[in-house]
Amino acid sequence: MAVPSERRFTLPLDPTLRALVRLSAAVAGGTEPDLRARIADCLSTSVPVIWVEELLLQSYLFCGFPRTLNAMREWRRVSGVEAPPASSVEPNDADLWRRQGEATCATVYGTSYKKLRKNIDRLHPELDEWMIVEGYGKILSRPGLDLLTRELCIVAACIASAQERQLHSHLHGALNAGATEDQVSATVHALEGTVSPDAVHRAYLLFDRVRRKEAASGGRPPS
């Protein structure tokens, strides 16, 4: 299904970033052969090891432990990279993670941050706490991978797993984290051939709505 002609999203991602977002999609919705192929792509384009490690660690937030464990197993097997020593793991500091999580979540959600917190709290207060401390603090505020790259990888994971509500939020989030529209649209384009054509088409349509909403609210104009 063709993308409407007014969306001229043609600029490619850097090869290393393109390989990383494709790996993120494979973790979320691919098979083990898909994972091995995407890991091989990361190795052939010299994606920094720390980027891959951080992507796989954050994947459990969006893909669950089973897919993340399988992906990490394939990464160790294909790359030959050993796990980092336990001494590199950050200490358990919930207060620090909460502060970092609030700042990171506020960056991703922008003007919608307070509304998000209220909505999640209505679902369950523990979900709000876990989202901030565990998700945005302990995981997404880790060093080793910048927030912009993390958000593009989350966009790819949401497309591959057909999570359109979360995709809508993280399309905005990628822009709020500093991604250009070309980087976001190139992330969608990078998934052609790895997810269904309908998933790619729906992602383009959703991003078009996001761009127009940003423009209407006084943000960046649609390009």
FIGU-566820 format. One line per field, with one value per residue: residue number from 1; residue in one letter; y, z, x of N, C-alpha, C in turn. Coordinates in steps of 0.001 Angstrom, whole numbers. Example, Ala and Ser with C-alpha at 12.3 -4.5 7.8 and 13.67 -1.06 7.14 Angstrom:
% FIGU-566820
num (1;2) $
residuo (a;s) $
n.north (-5690;-2250) $
n.up (7800;7080) $
n.east (13190;12850) $
ca.north (-4500;-1060) $
ca.up (7800;7140) $
ca.east (12300;13670) $
c.north (-3300;30) $
c.up (7800;7870) $
c.east (13200;12900) $
***
This chain:
% FIGU-566820
num (1;2;3;4;5;6;7;8;9;10;11;12;13;14;15;16;17;18;19;20;21;22;23;24;25;26;27;28;29;30;31;32;33;34;35;36;37;38;39;40;41;42;43;44;45;46;47;48;49;50;51;52;53;54;55;56;57;58;59;60;61;62;63;64;65;66;67;68;69;70;71;72;73;74;75;76;77;78;79;80;81;82;83;84;85;86;87;88;89;90;91;92;93;94;95;96;97;98;99;100;101;102;103;104;105;106;107;108;109;110;111;112;113;114;115;116;117;118;119;120;121;122;123;124;125;126;127;128;129;130;131;132;133;134;135;136;137;138;139;140;141;142;143;144;145;146;147;148;149;150;151;152;153;154;155;156;157;158;159;160;161;162;163;164;165;166;167;168;169;170;171;172;173;174;175;176;177;178;179;180;181;182;183;184;185;186;187;188;189;190;191;192;193;194;195;196;197;198;199;200;201;202;203;204;205;206;207;208;209;210;211;212;213;214;215;216;217;218;219;220;221;222;223) $
residuo (m;a;v;p;s;e;r;r;f;t;l;p;l;d;p;t;l;r;a;l;v;r;l;s;a;a;v;a;g;g;t;e;p;d;l;r;a;r;i;a;d;c;l;s;t;s;v;p;v;i;w;v;e;e;l;l;l;q;s;y;l;f;c;g;f;p;r;t;l;n;a;m;r;e;w;r;r;v;s;g;v;e;a;p;p;a;s;s;v;e;p;n;d;a;d;l;w;r;r;q;g;e;a;t;c;a;t;v;y;g;t;s;y;k;k;l;r;k;n;i;d;r;l;h;p;e;l;d;e;w;m;i;v;e;g;y;g;k;i;l;s;r;p;g;l;d;l;l;t;r;e;l;c;i;v;a;a;c;i;a;s;a;q;e;r;q;l;h;s;h;l;h;g;a;l;n;a;g;a;t;e;d;q;v;s;a;t;v;h;a;l;e;g;t;v;s;p;d;a;v;h;r;a;y;l;l;f;d;r;v;r;r;k;e;a;a;s;g;g;r;p;p;s) $
n.north (-1188;2117;5051;8152;10830;13341;12937;13026;11245;10692;10844;8933;7083;7240;4503;2891;3570;2918;130;-458;322;-1449;-3838;-3452;-3639;-6306;-7632;-7046;-8151;-10142;-13308;-15880;-16363;-13851;-12152;-12999;-12212;-9420;-8806;-9545;-7548;-5311;-5869;-5842;-3208;-1949;-1099;363;-1701;-1117;268;-1731;-3443;-1749;-1238;-3826;-4259;-2281;-3275;-5023;-3536;-2983;-5268;-7427;-9935;-12602;-12268;-10466;-11905;-13978;-12478;-11374;-13710;-14594;-12452;-12715;-15176;-14840;-12567;-13048;-11480;-11045;-10937;-7894;-7200;-7754;-5625;-3343;-2731;-440;827;40;2540;3983;6553;8190;7097;7766;10584;10938;9571;11084;13414;12461;11326;13616;15003;13344;13361;16023;18734;17108;15687;15954;15264;12628;11391;11599;10073;7493;7011;6803;4402;2586;3197;1932;1259;3773;4465;2421;2935;5408;5082;2521;2275;4876;5883;3896;2411;3857;6155;5432;5639;5373;5107;7535;9554;10309;8324;6078;6590;6467;3774;2715;3575;1941;-591;-413;-209;-2717;-4404;-3684;-1741;740;2887;3387;3845;6254;7992;7794;8593;11327;11566;10988;13228;15186;14506;15418;14428;14775;15341;13985;11983;10466;9654;8245;6153;4731;4078;2423;32;-1196;-4152;-5647;-5650;-5914;-4592;-3174;-2399;-599;1333;2238;3346;5476;7031;7627;9078;11262;12500;13151;15011;17068;17742;18738;20991;22442;23035;24924;24075;22634;23280;21184;19365) $
n.up (0;-938;296;897;-1437;-433;1728;1781;2719;2686;3519;4655;7709;9689;9023;11285;13182;11771;11598;14292;14986;13423;14614;17070;16277;15493;17922;19159;17474;15787;14509;15732;13657;12374;14394;14515;11989;12123;14220;13039;11101;12751;13725;11345;10565;12520;14911;18065;20821;23356;22685;21596;23799;25614;24197;24163;26906;27531;26147;27566;28791;26816;25363;27044;29319;28162;25300;25457;26866;25022;22887;24020;24463;21817;20947;22553;21591;18782;18561;20283;22383;25779;28839;30754;33699;37024;38684;37242;37317;38295;41633;43819;43926;44597;45007;43477;40926;40730;40604;38251;36512;36532;35301;32772;31760;31667;29673;27426;27243;27333;27224;27854;30084;32856;32562;31668;33987;35780;34433;34376;37091;37740;36564;38059;41027;41536;38998;37986;39696;39070;36354;36399;38227;37638;34779;33323;34945;36148;33809;31208;31702;31882;31367;28321;26094;24230;24836;22569;20657;22022;21995;19240;18825;20443;19049;16770;17961;18877;16462;15336;17136;16979;18679;18862;20437;22231;20310;19190;21368;21575;19126;19306;21511;20503;18887;20879;22281;20668;18097;14546;12129;9807;10780;12335;10417;8734;10382;10410;7688;7581;8501;6501;4784;6951;8758;8446;5377;5876;8555;8362;6707;8314;10384;9081;8472;11066;12027;10369;11362;13882;13252;12140;14328;16040;14607;14654;17330;17728;17592;15705;12167;9737;7522) $
n.east (852;705;2387;799;1306;2086;3733;6865;9112;12201;14859;17568;18278;21284;23479;24121;22174;19892;20189;19917;17260;15853;16592;15314;12628;12608;13045;10631;8655;9612;10990;13290;15225;14923;15894;18582;19453;19120;20837;23235;23318;23690;26244;27733;27549;28863;27573;27735;28574;27499;25187;23556;23324;21958;19589;18471;18120;16200;14094;12509;10585;8731;8343;8288;9638;10072;10566;12680;14652;15100;16108;18448;19846;20307;21867;24202;25030;25428;27090;29194;29892;30516;28603;28445;30460;29154;29656;29225;26596;24097;23581;20808;18669;15985;14946;16644;16141;13448;13512;15025;13361;10989;11915;12755;10386;8799;10118;9649;6822;6127;3910;1809;2414;1508;-1170;-888;216;-1939;-3864;-2691;-2457;-5138;-5729;-4165;-2454;8;910;1530;3652;5515;5890;7238;9470;10627;10370;10845;12846;14806;15369;15024;16438;19026;22611;24563;22963;21385;18418;16941;17639;16741;13967;13354;13857;11854;9610;9898;9576;6923;5528;6099;4845;2239;1109;-720;-1684;435;2359;1477;1942;4755;5682;5203;6884;9457;9909;9779;12032;13998;14330;14322;11697;12333;14032;12267;10355;12044;12674;10260;10218;12461;11543;10183;9572;10306;8250;4658;3234;868;1179;3299;2140;-14;1458;2737;458;-424;1749;1594;-713;224;2236;698;-861;1088;1828;-582;-753;1082;3639;6344;6083;4378;6452) $
ca.north (0;3254;6183;9318;11529;14532;12567;12708;10868;9992;10879;7718;7163;6736;3035;2245;3790;2130;-1265;-590;364;-2699;-4847;-3220;-4217;-7771;-8067;-6891;-8916;-11052;-14668;-15998;-16045;-12398;-11595;-13269;-11375;-8029;-8725;-9543;-6202;-4417;-6148;-5457;-1745;-1480;-477;188;-2779;-560;598;-2968;-3896;-890;-1502;-5091;-4091;-1505;-3975;-5739;-2638;-2922;-6591;-8443;-10699;-13716;-11811;-9843;-12975;-14641;-11566;-11290;-14995;-14585;-11471;-13337;-16291;-14384;-11579;-13499;-10494;-11545;-10022;-7033;-7642;-7307;-4371;-2212;-2492;675;433;223;3860;4304;8001;8706;6665;8530;11922;10820;9135;12216;14329;11828;11200;14961;15330;12555;13704;17453;19357;16070;14920;15928;14490;11216;10896;11452;8958;6224;6850;6333;2974;1967;3975;1184;1375;5079;4375;1573;3624;6451;4587;1403;2501;6076;6136;2823;1893;4811;7212;4867;6116;4381;5331;8795;9447;10381;6995;5178;6834;5914;2318;2424;3714;725;-1703;-253;-548;-4168;-5112;-3152;-1011;2064;3929;3710;4422;7661;8724;7818;9453;12641;11502;11081;14638;15924;14167;16087;13840;15520;14603;13063;10817;9633;9027;7271;4980;3980;3561;1360;-1226;-1806;-5449;-6404;-5778;-5967;-3314;-2451;-1783;570;2335;2797;4178;6724;7819;8126;10128;12448;13160;13727;16201;18118;18169;19590;22273;23155;23480;25945;23449;22726;23124;19952;19577) $
ca.up (0;-1102;1207;158;-2076;265;2739;1059;3764;1900;4068;5422;8977;9724;8950;12597;13808;11001;12027;15664;15046;12832;15659;18032;15712;15502;19299;19487;16664;14851;14869;16066;12467;12195;15377;14111;10826;12545;14999;12058;10514;13740;13761;10080;10474;13688;15962;19344;21660;24436;22135;21488;25161;26201;23498;24616;28277;27580;25429;28434;29105;25705;24750;28079;29583;27253;24071;25786;27177;23764;22104;24648;24213;20438;20885;23111;20739;17469;18672;21102;23437;27084;29694;31563;35096;37907;39330;36422;37541;39211;42919;43955;44486;44096;44997;42294;39744;40659;40110;36841;35762;36363;34314;31451;31322;31330;28361;26398;27121;27167;27856;28247;31198;34033;32207;31665;35360;36346;33771;34826;38501;37787;36235;39297;41522;41414;37616;37864;40378;38299;35105;36641;38873;36896;33344;32883;35788;36182;32478;30101;32062;31985;30403;27312;24903;24433;24847;21191;20050;22725;21540;17893;18970;20991;17908;15962;18710;18904;15127;15130;18025;16726;19857;18272;21468;22675;19160;19110;22409;21381;17969;19936;22397;19730;18532;22109;22689;19777;16759;13460;11448;8868;11515;12717;9225;8245;11240;9846;6396;7803;8840;5315;4514;8194;9327;7367;4693;6540;9769;7935;6208;9456;11120;8327;8655;12432;12158;9685;12309;14938;12701;11991;15672;16527;13911;15120;18719;17769;17485;14380;11045;8979;6389) $
ca.east (0;1588;2262;319;2413;2555;4710;8104;10044;13206;16203;17838;18978;22641;23405;24130;20872;18932;20328;19438;15797;15370;16734;14245;11406;12729;12829;9209;7710;10252;11346;14706;16026;14900;16816;19960;19761;19245;22076;24326;23345;24308;27677;28367;27580;29634;26777;28434;28049;26682;23872;22767;23028;20933;18336;17906;17655;14955;13029;11574;9474;7781;8176;8217;10852;10368;11210;13964;15600;15460;16942;19770;20515;20794;22949;25410;25443;25892;28160;30309;30147;30142;27856;29320;30588;28069;30018;28795;25171;23881;22983;19359;18408;14644;14752;17339;15395;12197;13834;15402;12183;10078;12499;12741;8992;8337;10689;8979;5400;5955;2748;847;2985;640;-2367;-479;351;-3278;-4543;-2110;-2817;-6532;-5718;-3682;-1315;1264;1385;2166;4946;6429;6207;8227;10694;11207;10439;11554;14009;15810;15704;15167;17384;20373;23604;24921;22150;20676;16962;16452;17779;15816;12598;13204;13760;10532;8702;10010;8990;5467;5032;6207;3921;896;639;-904;-1800;1785;3062;1081;2656;6200;5972;5374;8035;10693;10059;10068;13398;14939;14404;13701;10637;12964;14520;11121;9782;13014;12528;9137;10655;13449;10861;9586;10171;10503;6909;3688;2999;-214;1725;4067;1191;-730;2412;2870;-760;-452;2759;1071;-1615;1064;2887;-304;-1241;2183;1738;-1773;-562;2130;4955;6978;5149;4605;7351) $
c.north (1237;4320;7382;10218;12726;14207;12105;12414;10032;9965;9638;8041;6816;5196;2347;2392;3003;662;-1462;-571;-892;-3857;-4692;-3813;-5733;-8329;-8071;-7838;-9950;-12458;-14717;-15825;-14550;-11731;-11788;-12405;-9922;-7819;-8710;-8183;-5214;-4617;-5659;-3949;-1112;-651;-682;-872;-2233;-168;-639;-3453;-3071;-1069;-2771;-4981;-3338;-2250;-4681;-4859;-2712;-4290;-7698;-9228;-11825;-13282;-11179;-10896;-13703;-13778;-11469;-12583;-15031;-13584;-12056;-14406;-15799;-13472;-12099;-12543;-11063;-10492;-9159;-7549;-7036;-5966;-3149;-1885;-1384;180;718;1547;4356;5809;8640;8345;7453;9932;11891;10463;10257;13177;13749;11727;12563;15408;14635;13043;15196;17991;18346;15309;14825;15122;13001;10667;10684;10250;7612;5970;6355;4850;2155;2752;3247;1245;2713;5061;3565;2246;4631;5868;3524;1746;3683;6384;5084;2408;2999;6000;6685;5566;5031;4515;6573;8617;9497;8998;5994;5347;6315;4392;1904;2561;2443;-468;-1612;-562;-2059;-4946;-4584;-2492;452;3171;4364;4306;5902;8489;8862;8443;10896;12657;11622;12526;15470;15678;14738;15483;14776;14681;13607;11820;9883;8921;7992;6013;4103;3317;2379;5;-1865;-3090;-6276;-6547;-5722;-4607;-2497;-1748;-533;1683;3023;3713;5509;7618;8433;9241;11403;13211;13828;15020;17366;18635;19081;20977;23100;23708;24505;25377;23608;22569;21807;20233;18848) $
c.up (0;-48;404;-277;-1305;1342;2042;2074;3132;2537;4909;6798;8753;9736;10318;13291;13088;11433;13420;15727;14417;13823;16701;17550;15747;16907;19610;18722;15739;15387;15267;14832;12157;13139;14947;12923;11228;13414;14075;11383;11466;13790;12501;9904;11687;14656;17285;20215;22744;23932;22086;22879;25770;25511;24023;26046;28324;26939;26359;28855;28060;25100;25777;28211;28585;25980;24345;26106;25916;22933;22690;24429;22801;20268;21411;22163;19432;17590;19383;22220;24771;27879;30492;32990;35968;38543;38533;36607;38575;40514;42932;44663;43934;44041;43787;41039;39604;40114;38623;35987;35526;35292;32909;30912;30926;29986;27253;26173;27025;27917;28297;29494;32393;33766;32202;33078;36007;35751;34253;36281;38642;37430;37443;39771;41392;39985;37391;38500;39570;36995;35315;37165;38026;35433;32960;33717;35666;34799;31471;30433;32208;31013;29360;26021;25143;24268;23446;20539;20713;22191;20117;17939;19540;19902;17067;16653;18724;17544;14958;15977;17938;17959;19473;19301;21947;21531;19029;20128;22092;20054;18445;20769;21671;19322;19761;22597;21743;18402;15734;12860;10462;9573;11906;11500;8633;9101;10747;8536;6563;8078;7646;4979;5758;8988;8167;6681;5359;7795;9429;7487;7352;10281;10409;8540;10057;12619;11456;10606;13430;14457;12606;13348;16253;15891;14428;16525;18855;17761;16112;13275;10335;7782;5166) $
c.east (887;1321;1781;1463;2919;3577;5982;9205;11156;14586;16462;18393;20438;22583;23380;22777;19786;18985;19747;17919;15198;15516;15637;12926;11439;12538;11334;8304;8306;10470;12825;15598;16054;15897;18262;20362;19966;20489;23280;24451;24021;25816;28371;28449;28258;28797;27516;27765;27127;25303;22981;22374;21888;19579;17684;17400;16333;13792;12058;10407;8366;7479;8007;9516;11092;11084;12582;15019;16041;16398;18349;20543;21090;21946;24259;25951;26062;27104;29396;30669;29661;29384;28815;29405;29496;28384;29578;27328;24993;23257;21488;19086;17075;14411;15421;16580;14100;12467;14192;14192;11200;10605;12422;11326;8438;8889;9915;7549;5136;4749;1693;1283;2032;-634;-2057;-439;-1017;-3994;-4008;-2459;-4248;-6615;-5276;-2473;23;1807;2080;3558;5946;6843;7340;9536;11377;11427;11301;12791;15082;16278;15985;16061;18810;21328;23857;24150;21311;19171;16381;16496;16851;14396;12379;13099;12416;9470;8718;9362;7467;4844;5004;5219;2496;292;428;-1082;-417;2605;2740;1868;4139;6611;6135;6657;9356;10956;10425;11489;14444;15085;13778;12574;11235;13497;13377;10552;10741;13013;11385;9565;11616;12800;10166;10337;10429;9211;5928;3546;1893;287;2522;3134;462;188;2630;1652;-819;573;2312;132;-827;1711;1902;-786;-174;2101;560;-1608;542;3527;5524;5943;5394;5452;6845) $
***
